[in-house]
């Protein structure tokens, strides 16, 4: 009996309406022919739609394999339930993508600038600069220089904290933003799975 190791990720995204096991799982078997056959088995047929999510159980996948492949021992190394997201492949429009990036950048810049100015106003940052200038130089003529250095330090601090310098990261560690986005995605997938269990909509064996 050939052992087949299957690992399901908590979330998979596909663009083909005919979703196979190979699209949503990593499959390993010493017998390459069995491995290839299992990967090609269809698991979901998506109707005409723009986008859709499915919750699938490992038991459902195992039942499909057992119906089509004999003499195998199936071992699940991944999730017992997982989310499969279908997104219709769209033609890339560089102009539209560029405009979206510009719009998002403007919104983020304005929002960030407002938040920083509101904070500076709350703590009276100009008053702090004047006091510091009087302590160091005896007058408040160096306030403008302090404001310039404060602005540069704020910009560099954000860039270093989020580990984004130019088009490349300074190191390969995930940034705080990457971590929060991953946690957010995990929470979404967990909620989708829990809701499907509550509503009994998971794609399971009948």
N, C-alpha and C positions, 0 to 999 in steps of 0.2 A: 504493500500500500504506500503510495507516494504522499509525502507530507507537503502541504501547500501552506505557506505563510502569507497572511494577508494583513496589511496595515491600512486602516482607514483614518484619514485626517478628519478633524472635527468639522472642517468646512472645505468644500471644493467648489471651484467655479468653472463652468464649461460653456462653450459656445455652439456645440453641436446638438441638434435635436435628438439624435440617437445616442444616448449616453451608455457607454459600456463600463464594465468593471475596471478596465484599465484606465478610464478617465477619472475615477474617483478613489482608486486604491493602488497601493504598491503590492505587487504579487511576486512571490518567489517560489520556484519549485526546481528541483534538480533536473527533472524532465522538461526540457525546453518546449516540447510540443504541447504538453499539458499547460504550462505557464502561458504560452501564446493563446491557446484556446480559451482559457479562463479570462484573460484580458479582453478578448474580443466578444465575450458574451454580453448582449444588451441587457441593461437593468431598468432603464426608464426611456419611454418614448414621449417626448415633449410635444404637446399640440402647438399650433400656431399661436404664439404669444410673444410679447416684447421681453418680459422677464418673469421668472417664477422660481420659487424656492420649494425644495422637497426635503422632507425628513425621512431618511432611510435607515433601517436597522441592519445590523450585521447578519441577523438571522435570515432576513429576506434575501440578502446576497448569497448566503450559504445555501439556501433552498434552491436558488437558480443554478448554482454550480452543481449541486447534487443531482439535479434533473438532467444535466447535460454532460457531466463528467463522472465516470465511475472509478472506483478504486482509489479515492483520495482521502486523506485525513486533513481536515481544514483547521488551521490554527490562527485565531485572531490576535494580532499584536497591537491593534489600535482601538479606536472608539467603538462602543457597542451601538451607538446611534450617532448619526452625523447629518450635516446639512449639505445639500447639493443645490447650488445656485446656477440657474440657466440665464444667460444674458445673450440676447441676439447680437451677433457680430455686426457692427456698424462700420461703414466706411469712414476712415479718419479724415477729418477736415482740418487742415493745419491752421487756416485762418480763424475758424471758430474756436479751436483749442487755444490759440494765441490770445484771442479776445477774452476768453474765460479766465486765462491766467492773469491778464491785465486787470480785469474787473475784480477778481479775488484779491490781487495784490493791493489795489486801491482801497478796497473795503477793510482789509486787514491793517493797512498802514494808518488809515483814518481812525479806526477803532483803537489801535494801539496808542496812537498819538493822543487821542482824547483821554484814554485811561491814565497815561503817564502824566499829562498835564493836570488832570483832576487830582492825582496823588500829590504832585508837586505843590499844587495850590493848597491842599489840605495841610501839608507839613510846612508850608511857607518856605519853600526851598530858597527863594531869593533872599529872604531874611537870614537864613542860615549862612548863605554865601557871604553876605555883608558882614555878619558877625565874625566868620572865619577870616575874612580879609582884614578886618580891623585888628584881630588878634595877631596875625602874621606880619602885616605891613604897616599897621597903624592907621590906614584909611581904607575906603571901599572902592578904590580904583581897579582892583584886580578881579572884580565880580564877573566881568565879561569873560575873562580868561578861564575862570572857574566854571562858568556855564559851558564854554566850549569843551573843556576837558571832561566835564560831567556827561555831556552828550556823547562824546567819543567813547568814554568808558562804558556808558550804558549800551551803546551799539555793539562794542566788542564783547561785552559780558554776555549779551544775548546770543551772539554768534557762537561763542565758545561753549556756553551752557547747552545750547541745542546742537552743538557739534556739527555745525554747518558752515563751512568756509568755502566759498566759490561753489563749483559743481561737485566737489569731492568732500567727503567727510575726512576730518583730520585723523580719526581712528575708526575702526570698524565696529565699535561698540554701539548698541542701539541708543538713540537719544531719548530723553524723557518724553518727547512727543511720540516717538515710535512705540514706546512702552505703553503709554496711555491709549494710543490707537489700537494696539493689540489687545489690551484689556477690554476696551470698548467692543471690539469684534467678538471676543470670547463671550462677553455678556449677552450680546445680540444672539449668538448661536445657541447659547444655553437657554435663553428665553424662548426662542423658536422651538427648540426640542421639547421644553417643558410644556409649552402651549399645545403642541401637537399631541403629547401624551394625554393631556387633560381633555382635548377634543377628539382623541382617538383618530387622528389624521395621519399618523406616521405610516410610511409605506412598509408594512410588515407582512408576514405570511398570513394567508387567509385560513 
